[in-house]
């Protein structure tokens, strides 16, 4: 990382696209990406580093307990986020559908958001999303369109901490991935937390787990 907080994208798993420290120490990890696009592995690592996804064990794919859902209207989304903001401990939001709302409005709703945006190659996302159906040109075009919409949304965010994550590089080098995410979020994990986070990175997925089976 150089003096501007930029990580060499060739040598690293992630790229710090924007580094900014808010006043105070509160950090909210916001995991963004497309459905079937790698958000679960990022959410699993962030959770292991102490940004709890929920208080009573892990839900499906490390979804945040009480988090907004893609079908929520704006008022309901804000109500849920307000509830999450009231937590006394660091938390994370994983919302693959966050791009449906105005980025400035989303940004203003979350306490000190640190955005972790994960990107997976478009063919992998297409095959994962439509694994039970033949992959067609139209399906691939849809994923390409969603990728474009995602990065347009990210580009319109107010200045804020922003980490770009390559899914392929993350699963190929779990230790580097965990260390770079920790650095971005400003945390120093215990050895146990670091090992736990690294062990959650799997190239084959499998994030349907609970605390009892780790």
C-alpha positions as CSV (number, residue, x, y, z in Angstrom):
1,X,0.0,0.0,0.0
2,X,1.4,3.4,-0.9
3,X,1.0,6.8,0.9
4,X,-2.4,7.3,-0.7
5,X,-3.8,4.0,0.6
6,X,-3.7,2.4,-2.8
7,X,-2.9,-1.4,-3.0
8,X,-1.2,-2.7,-6.2
9,X,-4.0,-4.7,-7.9
10,X,-1.4,-7.0,-9.5
11,X,0.1,-8.1,-6.3
12,X,-3.0,-8.1,-4.1
13,X,-6.4,-9.7,-3.8
14,X,-8.2,-6.4,-3.3
15,X,-7.9,-2.8,-4.3
16,X,-8.6,0.2,-2.0
17,X,-10.5,2.4,-4.3
18,X,-11.1,5.0,-1.6
19,X,-9.7,5.3,1.9
20,X,-11.3,7.7,4.4
21,X,-11.6,7.7,8.1
22,X,-14.8,9.0,9.7
23,X,-14.9,10.9,12.9
24,X,-15.2,8.3,15.7
25,X,-14.4,4.6,15.7
26,X,-17.7,3.1,14.6
27,X,-17.3,1.0,11.5
28,X,-20.2,-0.7,9.6
29,X,-19.1,-3.2,7.0
30,X,-21.4,-3.1,3.9
31,X,-21.0,-6.1,1.6
32,X,-22.1,-5.4,-1.9
33,X,-22.1,-7.5,-5.1
34,X,-24.4,-9.3,-7.4
35,X,-26.6,-12.3,-6.4
36,X,-24.5,-15.5,-6.8
37,X,-21.5,-13.1,-7.2
38,X,-19.3,-13.9,-4.2
39,X,-21.0,-11.9,-1.4
40,X,-21.3,-14.9,0.9
41,X,-17.6,-15.5,1.2
42,X,-17.0,-11.8,2.0
43,X,-19.8,-11.7,4.5
44,X,-18.5,-14.9,6.2
45,X,-15.0,-13.4,6.5
46,X,-16.3,-10.1,7.8
47,X,-18.4,-11.9,10.4
48,X,-15.4,-13.9,11.6
49,X,-13.5,-10.7,12.1
50,X,-16.0,-9.4,14.6
51,X,-18.6,-7.6,12.4
52,X,-21.5,-9.8,13.5
53,X,-24.1,-10.7,10.9
54,X,-26.5,-11.6,13.7
55,X,-26.7,-12.3,17.4
56,X,-28.2,-15.8,17.6
57,X,-26.1,-17.9,15.2
58,X,-25.7,-17.6,11.5
59,X,-28.6,-17.5,9.1
60,X,-28.6,-18.5,5.4
61,X,-25.4,-17.5,3.7
62,X,-24.4,-15.2,6.5
63,X,-27.4,-12.9,5.9
64,X,-27.6,-10.2,8.6
65,X,-30.3,-10.8,11.1
66,X,-32.9,-8.1,10.6
67,X,-31.2,-6.9,7.5
68,X,-33.0,-5.2,4.6
69,X,-34.2,-7.6,1.8
70,X,-34.2,-6.9,-1.9
71,X,-38.0,-6.7,-2.0
72,X,-38.2,-4.1,0.8
73,X,-39.5,-0.7,0.0
74,X,-37.4,2.3,0.8
75,X,-39.2,3.0,4.1
76,X,-38.9,-0.5,5.3
77,X,-35.2,-0.7,4.3
78,X,-34.5,2.4,6.3
79,X,-36.4,1.1,9.3
80,X,-34.3,-2.1,9.4
81,X,-31.1,-0.2,9.0
82,X,-32.0,2.2,11.8
83,X,-32.5,-0.9,14.0
84,X,-29.1,-2.2,13.0
85,X,-27.5,1.2,13.7
86,X,-28.7,1.0,17.3
87,X,-26.4,-2.0,18.0
88,X,-23.6,-1.4,20.4
89,X,-21.2,-3.7,18.6
90,X,-19.8,-3.5,15.0
91,X,-22.1,-5.1,12.5
92,X,-22.2,-5.9,8.8
93,X,-24.9,-5.7,6.2
94,X,-24.9,-8.0,3.2
95,X,-27.4,-6.8,0.6
96,X,-26.9,-7.9,-3.0
97,X,-29.9,-5.8,-3.9
98,X,-28.7,-2.5,-2.4
99,X,-28.2,-1.0,-5.9
100,X,-31.9,-0.5,-6.2
101,X,-31.8,2.6,-4.0
102,X,-30.2,6.0,-4.5
103,X,-26.6,5.7,-3.4
104,X,-26.5,9.0,-1.5
105,X,-29.7,8.0,0.4
106,X,-28.2,4.6,1.3
107,X,-25.0,6.2,2.4
108,X,-26.8,8.6,4.7
109,X,-28.8,5.8,6.3
110,X,-25.9,3.7,7.6
111,X,-23.5,4.6,10.4
112,X,-20.0,5.1,9.0
113,X,-20.3,2.6,6.1
114,X,-17.2,0.8,4.8
115,X,-18.1,-0.7,1.4
116,X,-16.7,-4.0,0.3
117,X,-17.6,-4.6,-3.3
118,X,-17.0,-8.1,-4.6
119,X,-16.8,-8.9,-8.3
120,X,-16.8,-12.3,-9.9
121,X,-16.1,-13.0,-13.5
122,X,-19.4,-12.7,-15.5
123,X,-19.4,-16.3,-16.8
124,X,-18.9,-17.8,-13.4
125,X,-21.8,-15.6,-12.0
126,X,-24.0,-16.6,-15.0
127,X,-23.3,-20.3,-14.5
128,X,-23.9,-20.1,-10.8
129,X,-27.1,-18.1,-11.1
130,X,-28.5,-20.4,-13.8
131,X,-26.9,-23.7,-12.9
132,X,-30.2,-25.5,-13.3
133,X,-30.8,-24.0,-16.7
134,X,-28.8,-23.9,-20.0
135,X,-26.6,-20.8,-20.1
136,X,-27.8,-18.6,-22.9
137,X,-26.6,-15.4,-24.5
138,X,-29.5,-13.5,-23.0
139,X,-28.6,-14.7,-19.5
140,X,-25.0,-13.6,-19.9
141,X,-26.2,-10.2,-21.2
142,X,-28.3,-9.8,-18.1
143,X,-25.3,-10.4,-15.8
144,X,-23.2,-8.0,-17.8
145,X,-25.9,-5.4,-17.5
146,X,-26.1,-6.0,-13.7
147,X,-22.3,-5.6,-13.4
148,X,-22.5,-2.3,-15.2
149,X,-25.4,-1.1,-13.0
150,X,-23.4,-2.2,-9.9
151,X,-20.3,-0.2,-10.7
152,X,-22.3,2.8,-11.9
153,X,-24.0,2.8,-8.4
154,X,-20.6,2.5,-6.7
155,X,-19.2,5.3,-8.7
156,X,-22.1,7.6,-7.5
157,X,-21.5,6.9,-3.8
158,X,-20.4,9.9,-1.8
159,X,-16.6,9.8,-0.8
160,X,-16.4,6.9,1.5
161,X,-14.1,3.9,2.3
162,X,-14.4,1.5,-0.6
163,X,-12.7,-1.8,-1.2
164,X,-12.9,-3.7,-4.5
165,X,-12.5,-7.4,-4.1
166,X,-11.7,-10.0,-6.8
167,X,-13.6,-13.2,-5.9
168,X,-11.2,-15.4,-7.9
169,X,-8.1,-13.9,-6.2
170,X,-9.8,-14.1,-2.8
171,X,-10.4,-17.8,-3.0
172,X,-7.0,-18.4,-4.5
173,X,-5.2,-16.7,-1.6
174,X,-7.4,-16.7,1.6
175,X,-4.7,-15.5,4.0
176,X,-3.9,-12.4,1.9
177,X,-7.7,-11.8,1.4
178,X,-8.3,-11.9,5.2
179,X,-5.4,-9.6,6.0
180,X,-6.3,-7.0,3.4
181,X,-10.0,-6.9,4.5
182,X,-8.8,-6.6,8.2
183,X,-6.5,-3.7,7.2
184,X,-9.3,-1.9,5.3
185,X,-11.7,-2.2,8.2
186,X,-9.0,-1.1,10.7
187,X,-9.1,-4.1,12.9
188,X,-6.4,-6.4,14.2
189,X,-7.9,-9.8,14.6
190,X,-6.8,-12.3,17.2
191,X,-4.9,-15.3,15.9
192,X,-8.1,-17.3,16.5
193,X,-10.2,-14.8,14.5
194,X,-7.7,-14.8,11.6
195,X,-7.7,-18.6,11.4
196,X,-11.4,-18.7,11.6
197,X,-11.8,-16.2,8.8
198,X,-9.3,-17.9,6.6
199,X,-11.0,-21.3,7.0
200,X,-14.3,-19.8,5.9
201,X,-12.9,-19.1,2.4
202,X,-13.8,-21.9,0.1
203,X,-13.7,-22.0,-3.7
204,X,-16.7,-24.3,-3.7
205,X,-18.9,-22.2,-1.6
206,X,-20.7,-24.0,1.2
207,X,-21.6,-21.0,3.5
208,X,-24.8,-22.6,4.8
209,X,-23.4,-23.1,8.3
210,X,-24.0,-22.2,11.9
211,X,-21.6,-21.5,14.8
212,X,-22.1,-25.0,16.1
213,X,-20.6,-26.7,13.1
214,X,-17.4,-24.6,12.7
